[in-house]
């Protein structure tokens, strides 16, 4: 039965079960690159802070400790080039996915309201709109082509699944368009610490809250971030949203009423991890090495990367020179070699013909997957 009368799509990954069975039957075992679940150890700085704060008999605050909010402010200044986030513009969240799924409802959107999101996009942007009773519309990067009655704009840079990065100029155009119409802009930036190509590798991925984008005001703007990828703490559900205090305040009040509080030990661990850059740099280099292995191997198997897939945790690939080959055909061909990937259709109609290949296998599994791909020769002849 549809939840509260609102029709939700089937959970996409359930449909991967048959391909997973085929991949698991490979004599060398499955190489599962279908999800973005970190596999490397949680850094000591986070674990030690969690242990030190484990004696937590009282309720935590919804807004988070001042120490946590100050750590977020300092992180934005140091890592994202954003010097003007205030502590009253920060709210810890229980992972970033819950905020993606709940933000339309928390903003009071409903029937007749439009939420736009990228054409190739994480499915939860659409689900969140549906739960609120609003209408989700996939769009390209040019606001001039968007519907006029938009209440919420979702951005995702670097993008999941495609690894695309929005420039300062692109972000600025979106902000100007949204402000003319009174729409909120929310940017999901959880892959920002994983750029692979210039200019982003040296300059950094721009944030929605960058002063070059905002003109010095965060009005109507929210940036979401998760430590799951940068710090291998997906199990902690450590994330936050920051930006316009006039939006953060009401979001905090609603969450107080329904008891949505980041656990106190996780708040301490989040603050400690945000203050430590070394482990982030170490993890990035792990992913860089895995990506290099897979890029070479994927191309030897007759697949090609989207040329704009320049950041993030995934390769976004298609059959080279074979536009007639569909996403599920590629999934099945790779499963025959014991490799499981996600079909691009999980991310909307724009993903047809593409697959998403994660970098989150262990070094051993990534190496094994690369070996199989190189040995396979072209998947489609």
RABELMO-V599776 format. One record per backbone hydrogen bond with DSSP energy under -1.0 kcal/mol. CO is the residue of the C=O (numbers start at 1). NH is the residue of the N-H. E is the energy in kcal/mol with one decimal. If there is no record, write none. Layout:
BEGIN
CO/NH/E ; CO/NH/E
END
This chain:
BEGIN
2/5/-1.5 ; 3/6/-2.7 ; 11/14/-1.6 ; 12/15/-1.7 ; 13/16/-1.3 ; 14/17/-1.4 ; 16/20/-2.5 ; 17/21/-2.1 ; 18/22/-2.0 ; 19/23/-2.6 ; 20/24/-2.6 ; 23/26/-1.6 ; 26/29/-2.4 ; 31/340/-2.4 ; 33/358/-2.9 ; 43/47/-1.9 ; 44/48/-3.1 ; 45/49/-1.2 ; 46/50/-2.2 ; 47/51/-2.5 ; 48/52/-2.4 ; 49/53/-1.3 ; 51/54/-1.6 ; 54/56/-1.4 ; 65/69/-2.3 ; 66/70/-2.7 ; 67/71/-1.8 ; 68/72/-2.1 ; 69/73/-2.2 ; 70/74/-2.6 ; 71/75/-2.2 ; 72/76/-2.5 ; 73/77/-1.9 ; 74/78/-2.5 ; 75/79/-3.3 ; 76/80/-1.2 ; 76/82/-2.3 ; 86/89/-2.0 ; 89/243/-2.2 ; 91/241/-2.5 ; 93/95/-1.8 ; 93/239/-1.2 ; 96/100/-2.2 ; 97/101/-2.6 ; 98/102/-1.7 ; 99/103/-2.3 ; 102/106/-2.8 ; 103/107/-2.2 ; 104/109/-2.5 ; 105/108/-1.5 ; 110/113/-2.2 ; 113/135/-2.8 ; 114/151/-2.8 ; 114/152/-1.4 ; 115/137/-2.8 ; 116/154/-2.9 ; 117/139/-2.6 ; 122/125/-1.5 ; 123/127/-1.9 ; 124/128/-2.7 ; 125/129/-1.4 ; 126/130/-2.2 ; 127/131/-2.6 ; 128/132/-1.4 ; 129/134/-2.2 ; 130/133/-1.2 ; 135/115/-3.1 ; 137/117/-1.7 ; 139/119/-1.2 ; 142/145/-2.0 ; 143/146/-2.0 ; 149/114/-1.1 ; 151/184/-2.4 ; 152/116/-2.3 ; 153/186/-3.2 ; 155/188/-3.1 ; 159/163/-2.5 ; 163/310/-1.6 ; 164/159/-2.1 ; 167/171/-2.6 ; 168/172/-2.7 ; 169/173/-2.0 ; 170/174/-1.9 ; 171/175/-2.4 ; 172/176/-2.4 ; 173/177/-2.3 ; 174/178/-2.7 ; 175/179/-2.6 ; 176/180/-1.7 ; 178/183/-2.4 ; 184/153/-2.8 ; 185/222/-2.3 ; 186/155/-2.6 ; 187/224/-3.0 ; 188/157/-1.1 ; 189/192/-1.9 ; 191/194/-2.0 ; 194/312/-3.0 ; 197/201/-1.7 ; 199/203/-2.8 ; 200/204/-2.2 ; 207/210/-1.7 ; 210/213/-2.2 ; 210/214/-2.3 ; 211/215/-1.9 ; 218/221/-2.3 ; 220/185/-2.7 ; 221/244/-2.5 ; 222/187/-2.8 ; 223/242/-2.4 ; 224/189/-2.4 ; 225/240/-2.5 ; 227/231/-2.4 ; 233/236/-1.8 ; 238/227/-2.6 ; 239/93/-2.2 ; 240/225/-2.5 ; 241/91/-2.4 ; 242/223/-3.2 ; 244/247/-1.7 ; 244/248/-2.6 ; 245/249/-2.4 ; 247/251/-1.9 ; 248/252/-2.4 ; 249/253/-2.1 ; 250/254/-2.3 ; 251/255/-2.0 ; 252/256/-2.1 ; 253/257/-1.7 ; 254/258/-1.3 ; 255/260/-2.2 ; 259/261/-1.2 ; 263/267/-2.1 ; 264/268/-2.0 ; 265/269/-2.2 ; 266/270/-2.7 ; 267/271/-2.2 ; 268/272/-2.1 ; 269/273/-2.5 ; 270/274/-2.4 ; 271/275/-1.2 ; 273/276/-1.2 ; 277/281/-2.2 ; 278/282/-2.2 ; 279/283/-2.2 ; 280/284/-2.3 ; 281/285/-1.8 ; 282/286/-1.6 ; 283/287/-2.2 ; 284/288/-2.5 ; 285/289/-2.1 ; 286/290/-2.1 ; 287/291/-2.8 ; 288/292/-2.3 ; 289/293/-1.8 ; 290/294/-2.4 ; 291/295/-3.0 ; 292/296/-1.7 ; 293/297/-1.9 ; 294/298/-3.4 ; 295/299/-2.0 ; 296/300/-1.6 ; 297/301/-1.1 ; 298/303/-2.0 ; 299/302/-1.6 ; 301/379/-2.6 ; 302/320/-2.1 ; 304/318/-2.4 ; 306/309/-2.2 ; 308/310/-1.7 ; 310/196/-2.6 ; 310/197/-1.0 ; 313/359/-1.9 ; 315/357/-2.6 ; 316/306/-2.8 ; 317/355/-2.2 ; 318/304/-2.8 ; 319/322/-1.9 ; 322/325/-1.9 ; 326/330/-1.6 ; 327/331/-2.3 ; 328/332/-2.5 ; 329/333/-2.2 ; 330/334/-2.4 ; 331/335/-2.4 ; 332/336/-1.6 ; 334/337/-1.4 ; 334/339/-2.3 ; 335/338/-2.0 ; 338/31/-2.9 ; 340/33/-2.6 ; 342/356/-3.0 ; 343/346/-1.8 ; 344/347/-2.0 ; 345/348/-1.4 ; 347/121/-2.1 ; 348/351/-2.0 ; 349/352/-1.6 ; 351/354/-2.2 ; 354/344/-3.0 ; 355/317/-2.3 ; 356/342/-2.2 ; 357/315/-2.6 ; 362/366/-3.0 ; 363/367/-2.5 ; 364/368/-2.3 ; 365/369/-2.9 ; 366/370/-2.6 ; 367/371/-2.2 ; 368/372/-2.3 ; 369/373/-2.2 ; 370/374/-2.4 ; 371/375/-2.0 ; 372/376/-1.6
END
